[in-house]
Amino acid sequence: MIIQGTQTLTSLIHIISESLLTPVIILLIVGVIIVLLSFGGIINEFISRKAISSKELEELVRGISFSNDAIQLKNLVDKSNLFDYQKAVLGRIADNHDIGAEARKAFASELISAEEIRLIKSTNKTDILVRVGPILGLLGTLIPLGPGLAALGTGDIAVLAQSLTIAFDTTVTGLSAGALAYVISKFKKQWYESDLIVLETLAEAELEAINRW
């Protein structure tokens, strides 16, 4: 027995559910475009990036530790194989060698934190797709099943087949986008975490050297 008024509500929910299919498919397409562009970007970054080796890091730490002034320190950093943003942070710390030790330490920490936030933001899109991709795929699976089951009840095999095709296609697309986004975010975060550790190590060596001047 259907409670009075329930039929109207279920009809409304059905309309809302059906109207969501097109936005879900559009979002899935946008997600695929984003993840493909991100995949191309990470391949380019992998080919072009030249992270400093442990031996180079050791030599740079020793060089910074025994530097005598800001000019010598900055020249040493500029000639290294560090990334541009790492050189910029270390250069700004050296430029402010004349401020108090505690203020200089706080300033260095703030610069590193700002770079960390910037690097984290670069993975925001793929991080979102890791969660949203499968959800959109699930929505794209469930929404067409309603009309498909209704068509099965009336014996309309063509509509059922179309609904199932949409359901499977959206599932595969959503899961694939989420999986690829996860791989991209994982690799980028590993790279950036390693780069930030290098930056923190060199900044600490730089602060100790400045304190001895």
C-alpha positions as CSV (number, residue, x, y, z in Angstrom):
1,M,0.0,0.0,0.0
2,I,1.4,3.4,-1.0
3,I,1.0,6.2,1.5
4,Q,-1.0,9.1,0.2
5,G,1.4,11.8,-1.2
6,T,4.3,9.4,-1.5
7,Q,3.8,8.9,-5.2
8,T,4.2,12.6,-5.8
9,L,7.4,12.7,-3.7
10,T,8.9,9.6,-5.5
11,S,8.0,11.2,-8.8
12,L,9.9,14.3,-7.8
13,I,12.9,12.3,-6.7
14,H,12.8,10.4,-10.0
15,I,12.9,13.7,-11.9
16,I,15.8,15.0,-9.9
17,S,17.7,11.7,-10.3
18,E,17.1,11.7,-14.1
19,S,18.2,15.3,-14.4
20,L,21.5,14.5,-12.7
21,L,22.7,12.1,-15.4
22,T,23.8,14.8,-17.9
23,P,25.8,16.9,-15.3
24,V,27.4,13.6,-14.1
25,I,28.5,12.7,-17.6
26,I,29.8,16.3,-18.2
27,L,31.8,16.2,-14.9
28,L,33.2,12.8,-15.8
29,I,34.4,14.2,-19.2
30,V,35.9,17.2,-17.5
31,G,37.6,14.9,-15.0
32,V,39.1,12.8,-17.7
33,I,40.4,15.9,-19.5
34,I,42.0,17.2,-16.2
35,V,43.6,13.8,-15.4
36,L,45.0,13.4,-18.9
37,L,46.5,16.9,-18.8
38,S,47.9,16.2,-15.4
39,F,49.3,12.9,-16.7
40,G,51.0,14.7,-19.5
41,G,52.3,17.3,-17.0
42,I,53.8,14.7,-14.7
43,I,55.5,12.9,-17.6
44,N,57.1,16.2,-18.7
45,E,58.1,17.0,-15.1
46,F,59.6,13.5,-14.7
47,I,61.7,13.9,-17.8
48,S,62.8,17.5,-17.0
49,R,63.3,17.3,-13.3
50,K,66.9,16.8,-12.0
51,A,66.7,16.5,-8.2
52,I,69.9,17.1,-6.3
53,S,71.8,13.9,-5.3
54,S,72.8,13.0,-1.8
55,K,76.4,13.6,-2.6
56,E,75.7,17.0,-4.0
57,L,73.5,17.8,-1.0
58,E,76.4,16.8,1.3
59,E,78.8,19.1,-0.5
60,L,76.4,21.9,-0.6
61,V,75.7,21.7,3.1
62,R,79.4,21.8,3.9
63,G,79.9,24.7,1.5
64,I,77.1,26.7,3.1
65,S,78.3,25.8,6.6
66,F,81.8,27.2,5.9
67,S,80.7,30.3,3.9
68,N,81.8,33.7,5.2
69,D,79.2,36.1,3.9
70,A,75.9,36.4,2.1
71,I,77.5,36.9,-1.3
72,Q,79.6,33.7,-1.1
73,L,76.6,31.8,0.2
74,K,74.3,33.0,-2.6
75,N,76.9,32.3,-5.3
76,L,77.2,28.8,-3.9
77,V,73.5,28.3,-4.0
78,D,73.1,29.8,-7.5
79,K,75.7,27.4,-9.0
80,S,74.0,24.4,-7.5
81,N,71.5,22.0,-9.1
82,L,68.7,23.1,-6.8
83,F,65.3,24.0,-8.3
84,D,64.6,27.7,-8.8
85,Y,62.1,28.0,-6.0
86,Q,64.7,26.4,-3.6
87,K,67.3,28.9,-4.7
88,A,64.8,31.7,-4.2
89,V,64.0,30.7,-0.7
90,L,67.7,30.3,0.3
91,G,68.5,33.6,-1.4
92,R,65.8,35.5,0.6
93,I,67.1,34.0,3.8
94,A,70.6,35.2,3.0
95,D,69.4,38.6,2.1
96,N,67.9,39.0,5.6
97,H,71.1,38.0,7.4
98,D,71.1,41.3,9.3
99,I,67.9,40.7,11.2
100,G,67.7,38.9,14.6
101,A,68.3,35.2,14.9
102,E,64.8,34.3,16.1
103,A,63.2,36.6,13.5
104,R,65.4,35.1,10.8
105,K,64.4,31.6,11.8
106,A,60.7,32.4,11.8
107,F,61.1,34.1,8.4
108,A,62.8,31.0,7.0
109,S,60.0,28.7,8.4
110,E,57.4,31.0,6.9
111,L,59.1,30.9,3.5
112,I,59.3,27.1,3.5
113,S,55.7,26.8,4.7
114,A,54.6,29.0,1.8
115,E,56.4,26.8,-0.7
116,E,54.9,23.7,0.9
117,I,51.4,25.1,0.5
118,R,52.1,26.0,-3.1
119,L,53.3,22.5,-3.9
120,I,50.3,21.0,-2.2
121,K,47.9,23.1,-4.2
122,S,49.4,21.8,-7.4
123,T,48.0,18.3,-6.5
124,N,44.6,19.6,-5.4
125,K,42.8,18.7,-8.7
126,T,44.1,15.1,-8.8
127,D,43.4,14.7,-5.1
128,I,39.8,15.7,-5.6
129,L,39.5,13.4,-8.6
130,V,40.7,10.5,-6.5
131,R,37.5,10.7,-4.4
132,V,35.1,12.3,-6.9
133,G,35.9,10.2,-9.9
134,P,34.6,6.9,-8.4
135,I,31.6,8.7,-6.9
136,L,30.7,10.2,-10.3
137,G,31.2,6.7,-11.8
138,L,28.8,5.2,-9.2
139,L,26.2,7.9,-9.9
140,G,26.5,7.3,-13.6
141,T,25.9,3.6,-12.9
142,L,22.9,3.9,-10.6
143,I,21.0,6.7,-12.4
144,P,20.4,4.8,-15.7
145,L,19.4,1.6,-13.9
146,G,16.0,3.1,-12.9
147,P,14.8,3.6,-16.5
148,G,16.6,0.3,-17.5
149,L,14.7,-1.7,-14.9
150,A,11.5,0.0,-15.9
151,A,12.2,-0.9,-19.5
152,L,12.8,-4.5,-18.5
153,G,9.4,-4.6,-16.9
154,T,7.8,-3.6,-20.2
155,G,10.0,-5.8,-22.3
156,D,11.9,-3.0,-24.0
157,I,15.3,-4.6,-24.4
158,A,16.7,-1.7,-26.4
159,V,16.2,0.8,-23.6
160,L,17.6,-1.7,-21.1
161,A,20.7,-2.3,-23.2
162,Q,21.3,1.5,-23.6
163,S,20.9,2.1,-19.9
164,L,23.3,-0.7,-19.0
165,T,25.8,0.6,-21.5
166,I,25.7,4.0,-20.0
167,A,26.0,2.5,-16.5
168,F,29.1,0.4,-17.4
169,D,30.8,3.2,-19.4
170,T,30.5,5.7,-16.6
171,T,31.7,3.2,-14.0
172,V,34.8,2.4,-16.0
173,T,35.5,6.1,-16.7
174,G,35.1,7.2,-13.1
175,L,37.2,4.4,-11.7
176,S,39.9,4.9,-14.4
177,A,40.1,8.7,-13.7
178,G,40.3,8.1,-10.0
179,A,43.0,5.5,-10.3
180,L,45.2,7.6,-12.6
181,A,44.7,10.7,-10.4
182,Y,45.8,8.7,-7.4
183,V,49.0,7.6,-9.2
184,I,49.7,11.2,-10.3
185,S,49.2,12.7,-6.8
186,K,51.2,9.9,-5.2
187,F,54.3,10.5,-7.3
188,K,54.1,14.3,-7.1
189,K,53.8,14.3,-3.3
190,Q,56.8,12.0,-3.0
191,W,58.8,14.3,-5.2
192,Y,57.7,17.5,-3.4
193,E,58.2,15.9,0.1
194,S,61.8,15.0,-0.9
195,D,62.4,18.5,-2.3
196,L,61.1,20.2,0.9
197,I,63.4,18.0,3.1
198,V,66.3,19.1,1.0
199,L,65.2,22.8,1.3
200,E,64.8,22.5,5.1
201,T,68.2,20.9,5.5
202,L,69.9,23.6,3.5
203,A,67.9,26.4,5.3
204,E,69.1,25.0,8.6
205,A,72.7,24.9,7.5
206,E,72.3,28.5,6.2
207,L,70.8,29.8,9.4
208,E,73.7,28.2,11.4
209,A,76.3,29.8,9.1
210,I,74.7,33.2,9.3
211,N,74.6,33.0,13.1
212,R,78.4,32.6,13.1
213,W,79.1,35.7,11.0
